[in-house]
Amino acid sequence: MTNKKQLAAIRDFIITAEKSIKSAKKLLKDVLEENNLSLDTEINLDTKWLHSYSSDDSKIVEWVFTWEEMLWSDWNKYPVPANYSSKSKLVQWDKLKVTITPNGKMLYKQIAPINRSFVTWLVVKEKDKFQIVAEWKTYDLLTAAVTHFKANIWDTVTVIIPEWKQATFAAIDLVVPTEV
């Protein structure tokens, strides 16, 4: 017969764990609300389809571009060079791969772009962040992209966003020339 004290202890541990999880969820919700943040897009992102494998002596890892970082299936985030993001016009949730050579060099490649939408609006700057406001939503811009495309505040730019529009970041596609 199973020890009743052990069963009671297991039950108590489960109850305590459930209370801790409930408290952690409430605390997370409060912190997100206080800071006007949302993790919905990342929480709902399925990363199980990302892989890691080897080719010759190099390691190859697949990632999802989240904005200034790459997200791997283990939910760890790794930086992406801003100049690569800008010049390649990476859009949030594009799939990338990184080849890590034996000497540690990292070679980035976009392998599955997400469906895209294009919108045109004005570049603004709020608290040292370049942004556009389009379709009633604010999108951040990489400073490196603004510099690369030689955009200025109040310039009209065409940007690329995910078609499903659950994004906080837009990639600059081009600066619309002004009439002379």
C-alpha positions in Angstrom: 0.0 0.0 0.0 1.3 3.5 -0.9 2.4 5.6 2.0 -0.4 8.2 2.8 2.2 10.7 3.9 4.0 10.6 0.6 0.7 11.0 -1.3 -0.2 13.9 0.8 3.2 15.5 0.3 3.0 15.0 -3.5 -0.5 16.6 -3.5 0.8 19.6 -1.5 3.7 20.0 -3.9 1.3 20.1 -6.8 -1.0 22.6 -5.1 2.0 24.8 -4.3 3.4 24.6 -7.8 0.0 25.5 -9.3 -0.3 28.5 -7.0 3.3 29.6 -7.9 2.4 29.4 -11.6 -0.8 31.3 -11.1 1.2 34.0 -9.2 3.9 34.2 -11.9 1.3 34.6 -14.6 -0.4 37.4 -12.7 3.0 39.1 -12.1 3.9 38.8 -15.8 0.5 40.3 -16.8 0.9 43.2 -14.4 4.5 44.0 -15.6 3.4 43.8 -19.2 0.4 46.1 -18.6 2.5 48.6 -16.6 5.1 48.8 -19.4 2.5 48.8 -22.2 4.0 45.6 -23.6 2.6 42.4 -25.2 4.3 39.1 -25.7 1.4 37.6 -27.7 3.2 37.3 -31.0 6.2 35.6 -29.5 4.2 33.4 -27.1 2.1 32.1 -30.1 5.1 31.6 -32.4 5.7 28.0 -33.1 9.5 27.4 -33.3 9.4 23.6 -33.4 10.0 23.6 -37.1 13.5 25.2 -36.6 16.4 23.0 -37.0 20.1 22.7 -36.2 22.5 20.6 -38.2 26.1 20.3 -39.5 27.6 20.6 -43.0 31.2 19.8 -43.4 32.9 21.4 -40.3 30.3 24.1 -40.0 27.2 24.2 -37.8 24.0 25.5 -39.3 21.2 26.8 -37.1 17.8 28.0 -38.3 16.2 31.0 -36.7 13.2 33.4 -36.8 14.0 37.1 -37.1 12.2 39.0 -34.3 13.6 42.5 -35.0 17.1 43.1 -33.7 17.5 39.5 -32.8 17.1 35.9 -34.0 14.9 33.5 -32.0 15.8 29.9 -31.9 13.6 26.9 -31.0 15.0 27.0 -27.5 13.6 30.6 -27.2 17.1 31.9 -26.8 17.7 35.2 -28.6 20.8 36.1 -30.5 21.8 39.4 -32.1 21.6 40.0 -35.9 24.0 42.6 -37.3 21.9 45.8 -38.0 23.6 46.4 -41.3 22.6 42.9 -42.5 19.0 43.4 -41.3 18.8 46.8 -43.1 20.4 45.9 -46.4 18.6 42.5 -46.6 15.2 44.2 -45.7 14.5 41.5 -43.1 10.9 41.5 -41.8 9.8 40.3 -38.4 9.2 36.5 -38.5 11.4 35.8 -41.6 13.2 32.5 -41.3 17.0 32.7 -41.4 19.9 30.3 -41.1 23.3 31.0 -39.7 26.3 29.0 -40.7 28.9 29.0 -38.0 32.3 28.2 -39.5 35.0 26.3 -37.6 36.8 29.6 -37.0 33.7 31.2 -35.5 32.6 33.3 -38.4 28.8 33.7 -38.7 27.3 33.7 -42.2 23.6 34.8 -42.3 21.1 33.9 -45.0 17.4 34.5 -45.3 15.8 31.2 -46.3 12.0 31.7 -45.9 10.6 35.2 -46.1 7.2 35.7 -44.5 4.3 37.1 -46.6 4.8 40.8 -46.9 2.7 44.0 -47.1 4.0 47.4 -48.2 2.8 50.7 -46.7 4.0 54.2 -47.2 4.2 56.8 -44.5 6.4 59.5 -42.9 9.5 58.9 -40.8 9.2 60.3 -37.3 11.4 60.2 -34.2 10.1 59.6 -30.7 12.5 59.3 -27.7 15.6 58.6 -29.9 13.7 55.9 -31.9 12.9 56.2 -35.6 9.3 55.1 -36.3 6.5 55.3 -38.8 2.8 55.3 -38.0 0.8 53.5 -40.6 -2.7 51.9 -40.6 -3.2 53.2 -37.0 -0.1 51.3 -35.8 3.4 52.4 -34.8 6.3 50.5 -36.2 9.9 51.0 -35.1 12.6 51.3 -37.6 16.3 50.3 -37.3 18.5 53.3 -37.0 21.0 51.5 -39.3 18.2 51.2 -41.9 17.4 54.9 -41.7 21.1 55.7 -42.1 21.6 53.1 -44.9 18.7 54.5 -46.9 19.7 58.1 -46.1 16.2 58.8 -44.7 15.4 61.9 -42.6 12.6 62.8 -40.3 9.5 63.6 -42.3 10.7 61.8 -45.3 8.2 59.5 -47.0 9.3 55.9 -47.0 7.8 52.7 -48.2 8.2 50.0 -45.5 7.7 46.2 -45.4 5.7 44.6 -42.7 4.4 41.0 -42.2 1.1 40.5 -44.1 -0.6 39.4 -40.9 0.5 42.7 -39.3 1.3 41.4 -35.8 4.6 43.3 -35.8 6.3 46.1 -33.9 9.0 46.7 -36.5 9.0 47.7 -40.2 11.9 47.2 -42.7 12.6 50.2 -45.0 12.1 49.3 -48.6 12.8 52.7 -50.2 12.7 56.4 -49.6 10.2 58.0 -51.8 11.9 60.8 -53.8 10.6 64.3 -53.2 9.4 66.4 -56.1 11.9 69.1 -57.2 
